[in-house]
């Protein structure tokens, strides 16, 4: 599936948490599809913490996009940022100003990931 060129991805790293090293095999779709996307109400397992936020949506030139495209970009971006775990914070449906969904998720790192 191809992602529209103006789908915007922004990340914010938390300064007090060391970011994991990028994973090398993220361009393999099977690898990036393995990234877990946890529901917003899931409690973080012991030893896991958020190390950043990721925002995905259109970049101002609005076009129709579906959640499926955003989740594909979320998984691929999370993998490139060194994690195979994310936690959805919220999805905003298209409204007056945009015909594209917007997504915010947390990037998750767990102690066992660094072993």
C-alpha positions in Angstrom: 0.0 0.0 0.0 1.4 3.4 -0.9 1.2 6.2 1.5 0.2 9.7 0.1 3.3 11.9 -0.2 1.9 14.6 2.0 1.1 12.4 5.0 2.9 14.2 7.8 4.7 12.4 10.6 5.9 14.3 13.7 7.7 12.8 16.7 8.5 14.2 20.1 11.2 12.4 22.1 11.0 12.7 25.9 14.4 14.1 27.0 14.7 12.0 30.3 14.4 8.6 28.5 17.1 7.1 26.2 15.7 6.3 22.8 16.3 2.8 21.5 18.5 2.4 18.4 16.7 2.3 15.1 15.9 -1.2 13.8 17.5 -2.1 10.5 14.9 -4.2 8.9 12.0 -1.8 9.0 11.7 -1.4 5.2 10.6 -5.1 5.1 6.8 -4.8 5.3 6.5 -8.0 7.3 8.8 -6.6 10.0 7.0 -3.3 10.3 3.6 -5.0 10.3 4.7 -6.8 13.5 4.8 -3.6 15.5 2.2 -3.8 18.2 -0.4 -1.1 18.5 -1.9 -1.2 22.0 -5.3 0.2 22.8 -5.5 3.5 24.7 -6.9 1.9 27.9 -4.2 -0.8 28.2 -2.1 -0.5 31.3 1.6 -0.4 30.4 3.3 -3.7 31.4 5.9 -3.6 34.2 9.2 -2.4 32.9 7.7 -0.4 30.0 7.5 3.3 29.5 6.7 5.9 26.9 9.8 7.4 25.3 8.0 9.8 22.8 4.9 10.7 21.0 4.1 10.4 17.3 1.5 12.4 15.4 0.3 11.4 11.9 -2.1 13.1 9.6 -2.2 15.3 6.5 0.1 18.2 6.2 -2.4 20.9 5.5 -3.2 20.1 1.9 -6.2 17.9 2.7 -7.0 14.7 0.9 -9.0 11.7 2.0 -7.0 9.2 4.0 -8.2 6.2 6.0 -7.1 4.9 9.4 -5.5 2.0 7.6 -2.9 4.3 6.0 -2.2 6.0 9.4 -1.6 2.7 11.1 0.7 1.5 8.3 2.8 4.7 8.7 2.7 4.4 12.6 4.1 0.9 12.4 6.8 1.8 9.9 7.8 5.0 11.8 7.9 3.3 15.2 10.1 0.5 13.8 12.5 3.2 12.3 12.5 4.8 15.8 13.6 1.6 17.4 10.5 0.1 18.9 8.1 -2.7 18.1 5.5 -1.3 20.5 3.2 1.7 20.4 0.1 2.8 22.4 -2.7 4.6 20.6 -3.7 7.8 22.4 -6.4 8.9 20.1 -7.7 9.1 16.5 -9.5 12.2 15.3 -12.0 11.8 12.5 -12.1 14.1 9.5 -13.8 17.4 10.3 -14.4 20.9 8.8 -10.7 21.6 8.3 -9.5 18.2 7.0 -10.8 15.2 5.1 -8.0 13.0 6.6 -8.0 11.2 9.9 -5.4 12.3 12.5 -3.6 9.9 14.9 -1.6 10.3 18.1 0.3 7.4 19.7 3.0 6.9 22.3 6.2 5.1 21.5 6.9 2.4 24.0 10.2 0.9 25.2 10.4 -2.1 27.6 13.3 -3.3 29.7 13.4 -6.7 27.9 13.7 -4.9 24.6 17.2 -3.6 25.6 18.6 -7.0 26.6 
